[in-house]
Amino acid sequence: MAKRRQYLTARLPDGYVKTIGPTARPFTHYWRVVATLANGRTEVFWGHTGSLAEAKRKRAPLADAARQRGWRDHAFEIVELERSDTPPEPA
């Protein structure tokens, strides 16, 4: 039997909305790193995980990454994914 495909939506506190899917993967959380570079520009890294614990482990290597890449600062966020059977309405 085929797995049921769903759309997953992450809504971050700053108003950013990311939709993933359709997918049958059991993702539960979305994480995002917004890094400010030495020249003032920003880089964004993101991903999704199967558990909150797995998402929290993404924070551990950030201090080393910031030092190696010369980031001035960075923000790390985790949000729970919302599931839906239909794609979200375009903004």
VOBA-1610 file (N, C-alpha, C; in pm, whole numbers, padded with zeros to 5 digits, always signed):
BEGIN
Met+00083-00117+00000Met+00000+00000+00000Met+00089+00125+00000Ala+00058+00222-00083Ala+00136+00345-00093Ala+00114+00433+00030Lys+00219+00499+00068Lys+00208+00591+00181Lys+00130+00715+00138Arg+00058+00771+00232Arg-00021+00890+00206Arg+00070+01012+00195Arg+00053+01091+00090Arg+00135+01209+00068Arg+00066+01331+00128Gln+00145+01415+00197Gln+00093+01534+00261Gln+00181+01654+00231Tyr+00127+01771+00257Tyr+00203+01895+00250Tyr+00238+01934+00392Leu+00361+01978+00413Leu+00406+02020+00544Leu+00439+02169+00538Thr+00390+02244+00634Thr+00410+02389+00635Thr+00474+02432+00765Ala+00580+02512+00752Ala+00648+02572+00867Ala+00614+02720+00869Arg+00568+02770+00983Arg+00538+02913+01000Arg+00630+02967+01108Leu+00726+03050+01065Leu+00823+03105+01160Leu+00773+03235+01221Pro+00825+03270+01338Pro+00777+03389+01410Pro+00791+03518+01330Asp+00886+03527+01238Asp+00904+03650+01161Asp+00809+03659+01041Gly+00716+03561+01027Gly+00618+03563+00920Gly+00656+03479+00799Tyr+00778+03427+00795Tyr+00821+03343+00683Tyr+00744+03211+00686Val+00697+03169+00569Val+00623+03042+00558Val+00694+02957+00454Lys+00727+02833+00491Lys+00793+02738+00401Lys+00704+02615+00389Thr+00673+02576+00265Thr+00593+02456+00242Thr+00680+02349+00178Ile+00667+02229+00228Ile+00742+02114+00181Ile+00640+02012+00131Gly+00662+01959+00012Gly+00574+01852-00030Gly+00522+01869-00170Pro+00445+01772-00212Pro+00391+01663-00132Pro+00498+01559-00097Thr+00487+01506+00022Thr+00583+01407+00068Thr+00515+01304+00158Ala+00571+01185+00159Ala+00522+01080+00249Ala+00619+01061+00366Arg+00726+01139+00369Arg+00826+01128+00476Arg+00769+01178+00608Pro+00808+01119+00720Pro+00751+01156+00850Pro+00823+01272+00919Phe+00843+01383+00850Phe+00907+01499+00911Phe+00813+01563+01013Thr+00869+01613+01122Thr+00788+01676+01226Thr+00829+01819+01255His+00957+01854+01230His+01007+01987+01264His+01092+02045+01152Tyr+01092+02178+01144Tyr+01170+02254+01048Tyr+01268+02339+01127Trp+01392+02346+01081Trp+01492+02431+01148Trp+01552+02526+01045Arg+01597+02642+01096Arg+01655+02743+01007Arg+01765+02818+01082Val+01875+02842+01012Val+01984+02925+01061Val+01993+03046+00968Val+01986+03165+01026Val+02007+03288+00950Val+02137+03347+01002Ala+02239+03346+00916Ala+02373+03392+00954Ala+02402+03526+00891Thr+02458+03617+00971Thr+02503+03747+00920Thr+02652+03736+00894Leu+02691+03760+00769Leu+02831+03749+00729Leu+02907+03875+00769Ala+03038+03869+00760Ala+03123+03983+00796Ala+03094+04106+00710Asn+03050+04086+00585Asn+03022+04198+00496Asn+02879+04250+00510Gly+02803+04197+00606Gly+02666+04243+00631Gly+02559+04165+00557Arg+02595+04084+00463Arg+02498+04001+00391Arg+02452+03888+00482Thr+02343+03823+00442Thr+02294+03709+00520Thr+02293+03583+00435Glu+02309+03472+00501Glu+02294+03339+00441Glu+02193+03263+00524Val+02111+03182+00457Val+02010+03104+00526Val+02035+02956+00497Phe+02035+02877+00603Phe+02047+02731+00594Phe+01922+02674+00660Trp+01864+02571+00602Trp+01743+02515+00659Trp+01735+02365+00633Gly+01645+02302+00706Gly+01622+02160+00686Gly+01501+02116+00765His+01469+01989+00756His+01357+01933+00830His+01401+01800+00889Thr+01343+01766+01002Thr+01384+01647+01075Thr+01262+01567+01119Gly+01289+01447+01165Gly+01183+01358+01211Gly+01150+01370+01358Ser+01221+01456+01432Ser+01191+01473+01574Ser+01246+01606+01623Leu+01193+01654+01734Leu+01243+01777+01794Leu+01385+01757+01844Ala+01414+01642+01901Ala+01549+01614+01950Ala+01651+01621+01837Glu+01616+01566+01723Glu+01706+01569+01607Glu+01729+01713+01561Ala+01625+01794+01562Ala+01638+01935+01522Ala+01727+02010+01621Lys+01712+01984+01749Lys+01793+02052+01851Lys+01941+02018+01837Arg+01973+01898+01789Arg+02113+01860+01769Arg+02181+01941+01659Lys+02103+02004+01573Lys+02160+02088+01467Lys+02226+02213+01525Arg+02189+02253+01646Arg+02243+02373+01709Arg+02389+02354+01754Ala+02426+02235+01791Ala+02558+02208+01849Ala+02675+02254+01761Pro+02677+02226+01633Pro+02793+02265+01552Pro+02793+02411+01506Leu+02694+02491+01547Leu+02686+02628+01498Leu+02800+02718+01544Ala+02848+02700+01666Ala+02958+02784+01715Ala+03083+02763+01628Asp+03112+02637+01596Asp+03227+02608+01509Asp+03205+02663+01368Ala+03084+02648+01316Ala+03053+02698+01182Ala+03068+02850+01177Ala+03022+02918+01281Ala+03032+03065+01285Ala+03178+03108+01286Arg+03258+03041+01363Arg+03401+03074+01372Arg+03472+03046+01240Gln+03447+02930+01180Gln+03514+02891+01056Gln+03475+02981+00939Arg+03349+03023+00935Arg+03301+03100+00821Arg+03303+03251+00845Gly+03339+03293+00964Gly+03349+03435+00993Gly+03216+03507+01006Trp+03112+03437+01056Trp+02982+03500+01075Trp+02992+03603+01188Arg+02926+03717+01170Arg+02918+03815+01280Arg+02823+03764+01387Asp+02710+03711+01344Asp+02615+03649+01437Asp+02524+03555+01359His+02439+03484+01432His+02345+03393+01368His+02226+03369+01460Ala+02116+03331+01399Ala+01994+03296+01474Ala+01953+03155+01431Phe+01915+03074+01530Phe+01871+02937+01505Phe+01728+02924+01553Glu+01640+02873+01466Glu+01499+02859+01501Glu+01449+02720+01465Ile+01357+02671+01546Ile+01291+02542+01522Ile+01141+02565+01535Val+01064+02513+01440Val+00918+02517+01451Val+00862+02380+01414Glu+00746+02350+01471Glu+00678+02226+01438Glu+00607+02243+01303Leu+00610+02138+01222Leu+00546+02140+01091Leu+00396+02112+01103Glu+00318+02184+01024Glu+00173+02161+01017Glu+00146+02071+00896Arg+00060+01973+00912Arg+00028+01879+00805Arg-00103+01918+00738Ser-00109+01895+00604Ser-00230+01924+00529Ser-00237+01829+00410Asp-00359+01793+00370Asp-00378+01706+00253Asp-00380+01786+00123Thr-00399+01916+00132Thr-00407+02000+00014Thr-00295+02105+00018Pro-00249+02148-00099Pro-00143+02249-00101Pro-00197+02382-00048Pro-00109+02461+00012Pro-00154+02590+00065Pro-00189+02686-00048Glu-00271+02783-00018Glu-00307+02886-00117Glu-00186+02975-00141Pro-00160+03012-00268Pro-00048+03102-00295Pro-00071+03239-00229Ala+00039+03298-00185Ala+00028+03428-00115Ala+00010+03542-00211
//
